[in-house]
Every structure is written in C-alpha cells, then in structure tokens.
C-alpha cells in the first residue's frame, strides 16, 4: 500500500524515503559539470511530480536499462534541496507489477461531467451556426475525439494533469463571463471559439494523459502551429474568409508575444482577450500549485522558474514569538563564542571584525564587546 505521496515530500521535512512507489514519468541521461553521466527522472503520483537523480556512483545498484516511462517503481533515496527545489537522490529502484493505477494519475479536482457541461453550455450559446459547427467538427476530429476530455494542458508548467486542458478552457470561459459586459462591441462567438480552440494543437503536441511527454511533432512544430493546421483542415470550407482569418489569428497569437512562441502578436480586441485570459489561467494555476506545496512552517515556496524564478509568499507574517525566539537564538549563539578570562572570570568575545568591537583595558586584561549583538531596534 502506498504510504508517502509527492505532496508529503513537499509539505513535510522528510529526510529520506524507503521503498515508496511512484510512476516513472520521464527519464534522460545528462552530464554534470565534471563530465560524469547521471540520470534525471521525473516521478509522480496523484498528488504531483518531483525531480529525482541517479548519480553515477549509484549506477551499479540500479538496472538503468529496465527503467521505462509509464511504469511503477519502488524508490529508496534521500530528499535534498538544490537551488531551493526539492529532489530525490535515488540509491535504489525496483520495478513494481501490482498496483492501483488511480494512485499514480494526477487529475483535475473537478468532475469531468461538470467541466463538460459548462463547455457544452458555452458552445450552445454561440449564435453563429457555422462557428458552432466548426467547433463540434473539431472536437470530433480524428486527432481529437476520445482524448479531449482527458488531456493535460502541459507536461510541467500549468494544468499538467489529467483533464487539465479541459479545466484550463473552462476557467477561461468562466473568467470571460466576468468581463464581457464591459466590452459590448466584441464578437462573443469568435472569442468563445478562440478559447475552445486556442490550445487544440496540444492533442498532437503531447502524447498521453497519464505520463505526459512531448511527441516528435510537438518538439519540432509545437502546439500553436499544430492547432492552426487542425483548424485549417476543419474550417477552411465552412467559415467565411473574415471569420476564418479572425479565429486563426487568435490561435496563432494566443501566446501574446513573439518571444513566447506566437508568430504574430494579438491584433484585435478578441485576440487580446483570449491571450490575456490564457495567461491569467495558466499563471494563477502555477501560483496555486506552488503555494499549495509550501510547507506550513515556511513562508515562501520553492523557486518557480516559470514565474521569473519567483519564490511565492503564503501571505503570513512571523509572529512576535517567532521573531523573539530568533533574536534570542542569535544572542545565544553569539555568547557561545565567548571565552572566559582565567584571572577575571570576565567574558571575552572573539571577533574578527575589530571595527565593530568596543575594547577596554582593565587590570592588564583586554575585554572585547560588540554592542550590536544586544541592539533590539
């Protein structure tokens, strides 16, 4: 029976794990700065994912060739922090054949039926019959049908769990309800279509809803272009040229800038709305994930490299008791550096920074004292 989950590793001060089971999500061989090979893994369960390493001094303990993504492995190793990010340094691995697969698949916390109903209601609200037809044809496309409800939105960044793409789209659709009344002149049908279709290329970019990895097409083409190709294939003979071009523009511009992978920037209000809702949904989901995985005794999260290497704050301040205890410990540690003069039984503080030391000579004995140690301001 599984006892320790990824979330437990993040939230608790565990120093090690022994024979704990996780899904092997990804594996690659890299080199350290000294040119030695090591194995980088991503392991996970229904509560999240965490990086793991097999250093070359452990290679003899582990059958590297037997490690396959998508399998369940029993892991023993130390929990360490590198650059403010927790990881597991593995000492041994065993393959596991008997397990409950639901323990190892991270899924949306919202029922698929609930998310699907919200999506269906939005599609039914579209007034333009041709736009509605294109959306339904796209969701029933041979590359999409049967996968759309379960696909993740990413492998690592945001909504990287089962049904994550559907949840991401529904979040954007419901955020839209809160702002659309302030922009009465926009084409709501086109915005809804843009939201539903903007990430449709991820069904080809990513290869599974269980162990999410990039496909070859995902790596060499990317979901923006793949989505544009799917939309072109479905809509080119259905929509008028103006509507077709506008929705296509939303798909290829939704990343918002050239540096983030869009071949063009948003040039219409509808495109800006879709791009900004996409950005809000993705970033808020990242913030929520990192803060949720912050231990209760910590004030800041691990470093999030996707948010400019930010350490997110949990909104709490140190209590007066905590601050007092820290100051008390500081003074106690400083006093432990004292030595006692044999003749006077007077404490002498050993300090290297003589600029901050008050020195007095009495009876031939030099006593050093640093007033800043007792400064309470």
C-alpha positions in Angstrom: 0.0 0.0 0.0 1.3 3.4 -0.9 2.2 5.5 2.2 4.1 8.6 1.1 2.9 10.8 -1.7 4.8 13.6 -3.6 2.8 16.2 -1.7 4.1 14.7 1.6 7.7 15.2 0.4 7.0 18.9 -0.4 5.0 19.6 2.8 7.0 17.7 5.4 10.6 17.6 6.5 11.3 14.2 5.2 15.0 13.3 5.0 14.6 10.1 3.0 12.1 7.6 1.6 12.4 3.8 1.6 10.6 1.6 -0.9 8.0 4.2 -1.8 6.2 3.7 -5.1 5.8 6.3 -7.8 5.2 6.4 -11.6 8.2 7.0 -13.7 7.2 9.9 -15.9 10.3 10.8 -17.7 14.0 9.7 -17.9 17.1 11.2 -19.5 20.8 10.9 -19.3 22.8 14.1 -18.6 26.3 15.2 -17.6 27.4 17.1 -14.5 30.0 19.9 -14.6 32.7 17.3 -14.3 31.6 15.4 -17.3 30.2 12.4 -15.4 26.9 10.9 -16.5 23.9 10.9 -14.3 20.2 10.1 -14.8 17.5 12.7 -14.4 14.0 11.3 -13.6 10.6 12.8 -13.1 8.5 10.7 -10.8 4.9 11.3 -9.6 1.6 10.2 -8.3 -1.9 11.6 -8.0 -0.7 14.5 -5.8 2.0 15.8 -8.2 5.5 15.3 -9.6 9.1 15.7 -8.4 12.5 15.6 -9.9 14.8 12.7 -9.0 18.5 12.0 -9.8 20.6 8.8 -10.0 24.2 9.8 -9.7 26.9 7.7 -11.3 28.1 6.2 -8.0 24.7 4.5 -7.8 24.7 3.1 -11.3 25.9 -0.3 -10.0 22.9 -0.6 -7.7 20.3 0.1 -10.4 19.4 -1.6 -13.7 19.1 1.5 -15.8 18.1 -0.4 -18.9 15.0 -1.8 -17.1 13.6 1.7 -16.4 10.6 2.5 -18.7 8.4 5.5 -18.6 4.8 4.8 -17.5 5.8 2.0 -15.2 5.5 2.0 -11.4 8.8 1.9 -9.5 9.7 1.5 -5.8 12.2 4.2 -4.8 14.7 4.5 -1.9 16.7 7.7 -1.6 17.5 10.9 0.2 15.3 14.1 0.0 17.6 17.0 -0.7 17.1 20.6 -1.8 19.1 22.1 -4.8 18.7 25.7 -5.7 15.6 25.9 -3.4 13.9 23.0 -5.2 13.4 19.6 -3.6 14.5 16.5 -5.3 15.1 12.8 -4.6 18.6 11.5 -4.8 17.9 7.8 -5.5 20.1 5.0 -4.2 17.9 2.0 -5.4 14.9 1.3 -7.6 12.8 -1.8 -8.1 10.0 -2.3 -10.7 6.5 -2.9 -9.3 4.0 -5.1 -11.1 1.0 -5.0 -8.8 -0.6 -1.6 -8.0 -3.7 0.6 -8.2 -3.2 2.9 -11.2 -5.5 5.6 -9.7 -2.9 6.2 -7.1 -0.5 7.4 -9.7 -2.6 9.6 -12.1 -3.0 13.3 -11.1 -6.4 14.5 -12.3 -8.5 17.6 -12.2 -10.2 18.1 -8.8 -13.4 18.9 -10.7 -15.6 16.1 -12.2 -15.3 15.7 -15.9 -19.1 15.8 -16.2 -19.2 19.2 -14.5 -16.5 20.6 -16.8 -18.0 19.1 -19.9 -21.5 20.6 -19.1 -20.0 24.1 -18.7 -18.2 23.7 -22.1 -21.3 22.3 -23.8 -23.5 25.1 -22.5 -21.0 27.7 -23.8 -21.0 26.0 -27.2 -24.8 26.0 -27.3 -24.8 29.8 -26.5 -23.0 30.5 -29.8 -25.3 32.3 -32.2 -23.3 31.7 -35.4 -24.3 28.3 -36.6 -21.2 27.9 -38.8 -18.8 28.7 -35.9 -20.7 26.2 -33.7 -20.4 23.6 -36.5 -16.6 24.1 -36.8 -16.2 23.7 -33.0 -18.2 20.5 -33.0 -16.4 19.1 -36.0 -13.0 20.0 -34.4 -13.9 18.2 -31.2 -14.9 15.2 -33.2 -11.8 15.3 -35.4 -9.9 12.0 -35.7 -7.0 13.6 -33.9 -9.2 14.9 -31.1 -12.2 12.6 -30.4 -12.0 10.5 -27.3 -9.0 12.4 -25.9 -10.1 16.0 -25.4 -11.8 15.5 -22.1 -8.8 13.7 -20.5 -5.8 15.5 -22.0 -3.4 17.6 -19.9 -2.6 21.2 -20.9 1.2 20.7 -20.4 3.8 18.3 -19.2 5.3 20.5 -16.5 4.0 24.1 -16.4 0.3 24.6 -15.8 -2.7 22.3 -15.7 -0.3 19.4 -16.1 -2.7 16.8 -15.0 -5.5 14.6 -16.4 -8.3 16.7 -17.8 -6.1 19.8 -17.3 -6.7 21.1 -20.8 -10.5 20.9 -20.3 -10.2 22.6 -16.9 -8.0 25.4 -18.4 -10.5 26.1 -21.2 -13.5 26.1 -18.7 -11.6 28.5 -16.4 -11.1 30.9 -19.3 -14.7 30.6 -20.4 -16.0 31.4 -16.9 -13.5 34.3 -16.5 -14.9 35.7 -19.7 -18.3 36.0 -18.1 -16.9 38.5 -15.7 -15.5 40.9 -18.2 -17.5 40.6 -21.4 -20.3 43.0 -20.3 -17.7 45.8 -20.3 -16.9 45.2 -24.0 -20.3 45.2 -25.7 -18.8 45.6 -29.2 -16.7 42.5 -29.3 -17.7 39.4 -31.3 -18.5 36.9 -28.4 -18.9 33.9 -30.7 -15.4 34.4 -32.0 -14.0 34.8 -28.5 -15.7 31.6 -27.3 -14.4 29.7 -30.4 -10.9 31.1 -29.8 -10.9 30.0 -26.2 -12.0 26.5 -27.0 -9.6 26.1 -30.0 -6.6 28.0 -28.9 -4.7 25.0 -27.4 -6.2 22.3 -29.6 -2.8 21.5 -31.0 -1.8 20.1 -27.6 -3.7 17.0 -28.5 -0.9 16.3 -31.0 1.9 18.0 -29.1 1.6 15.8 -26.0 1.3 12.0 -26.2 -0.7 10.9 -23.2 -3.0 11.8 -20.4 -1.1 9.6 -17.9 2.7 10.1 -18.5 2.9 13.3 -20.4 5.7 13.7 -22.8 6.2 15.7 -26.0 5.7 14.0 -29.3 8.2 14.5 -32.1 5.7 16.8 -33.8 5.3 18.6 -30.5 9.0 19.2 -30.3 9.7 20.2 -33.9 6.4 22.1 -34.7 4.7 23.0 -31.5 1.0 23.2 -30.5 0.5 26.7 -31.9 1.1 25.6 -35.5 -0.4 22.1 -35.0 -3.6 23.8 -33.7 -3.6 26.1 -36.7 -3.3 23.2 -39.1 -6.2 21.3 -37.4 -8.4 24.4 -37.5 -7.5 25.0 -41.2 -8.3 21.4 -42.1 -11.8 21.6 -40.4 -12.8 25.2 -41.1 -11.4 26.2 -44.5 -14.6 25.2 -46.4 -17.1 26.2 -43.8 -16.4 29.7 -42.5 -16.4 32.9 -44.5 -12.9 34.2 -45.0 -13.2 37.0 -42.5 -14.4 34.8 -39.6 -11.9 32.1 -40.6 -9.0 34.5 -40.6 -10.0 36.1 -37.2 -10.2 32.7 -35.4 -7.0 31.5 -37.0 -5.3 34.8 -35.8 -6.5 34.1 -32.2 -5.0 30.6 -32.3 -1.6 31.7 -33.6 -1.3 34.8 -31.4 -2.6 33.5 -28.1 0.9 33.3 -26.5 0.9 37.1 -26.7 4.4 37.8 -27.9 7.0 36.6 -30.4 9.4 35.6 -27.7 6.9 33.2 -26.2 6.2 31.4 -29.5 3.5 33.3 -31.2 4.3 34.1 -34.9 2.2 37.2 -34.6 1.0 39.3 -31.6 -2.7 39.8 -30.9 -4.1 42.5 -33.2 -7.8 42.5 -32.3 -9.7 43.0 -29.0 -11.0 39.5 -29.3 -7.5 38.1 -29.7 -6.2 40.2 -26.7 -9.0 38.9 -24.5 -8.2 35.3 -25.3 -4.5 35.8 -24.9 -4.8 37.6 -21.5 -7.4 35.0 -20.2 -5.0 32.3 -21.2 -2.1 34.0 -19.4 -4.2 34.6 -16.2 -5.5 31.0 -16.1 -2.0 29.5 -16.6 -0.2 31.7 -14.2 -2.8 31.5 -11.4 -2.7 27.8 -11.7 1.1 27.8 -11.3 0.9 30.2 -8.3 -1.8 28.0 -6.6 0.3 24.8 -7.2 3.5 26.3 -5.7 1.8 27.8 -2.7 -0.2 24.7 -2.0 3.0 22.7 -1.9 4.7 25.1 0.5 5.2 23.5 4.0 3.1 25.1 6.8 6.2 26.2 8.6 7.7 28.0 5.6 6.7 31.5 4.4 7.9 31.1 0.8 7.5 28.5 -1.9 10.2 26.7 -3.8 11.6 28.8 -6.7 9.2 28.8 -9.7 11.4 29.2 -12.8 8.3 29.8 -15.0 7.5 32.9 -13.0 10.8 34.7 -13.3 12.4 32.5 -10.6 10.0 33.8 -8.0 9.5 32.4 -4.5 5.8 32.9 -3.8 4.7 34.1 -0.3 1.9 32.4 1.6 0.6 35.7 3.0 1.6 35.1 6.6 4.0 37.1 8.7 6.2 35.9 11.5 4.6 36.1 14.9 6.2 38.2 17.7 7.1 35.0 19.4 8.9 33.7 16.4 10.9 37.0 16.0 11.7 37.0 19.7 13.0 33.4 19.5 15.1 34.2 16.5 16.7 37.2 18.3 17.2 35.1 21.4 18.9 32.3 19.4 21.1 34.9 17.7 22.3 36.3 21.1 22.8 32.8 22.5 24.9 31.7 19.5 27.0 34.9 19.9 27.5 34.3 23.6 28.7 30.8 22.9 31.7 32.3 21.2 32.8 33.9 24.4 35.8 32.7 26.3 36.3 33.3 30.0 39.4 35.1 31.2 41.0 33.0 33.8 42.0 35.9 36.1 38.8 38.0 36.0 36.2 35.4 35.0 35.1 38.1 32.5 33.7 37.0 29.1 35.8 37.9 26.1 34.0 37.9 22.8 36.2 36.6 20.0 35.5 38.7 16.9 37.4 39.2 13.7 35.7 42.5 12.8 37.5 44.9 15.1 35.8 47.9 13.6 32.6 47.0 15.5 34.2 46.0 18.8 34.5 48.2 21.9 37.8 47.4 23.6 38.6 48.3 27.2 41.8 47.5 29.1 41.4 46.9 32.8 44.0 45.4 35.1 46.1 44.4 32.2 43.2 42.4 30.6 41.7 43.3 27.2 37.9 42.7 27.1 36.0 42.9 23.8 32.4 43.7 23.5 30.1 44.1 20.4 27.1 46.4 21.3 25.3 45.5 18.1 24.7 42.0 19.5 22.3 43.4 22.0 20.7 46.0 19.8 16.9 45.5 19.9 16.0 48.2 17.4 
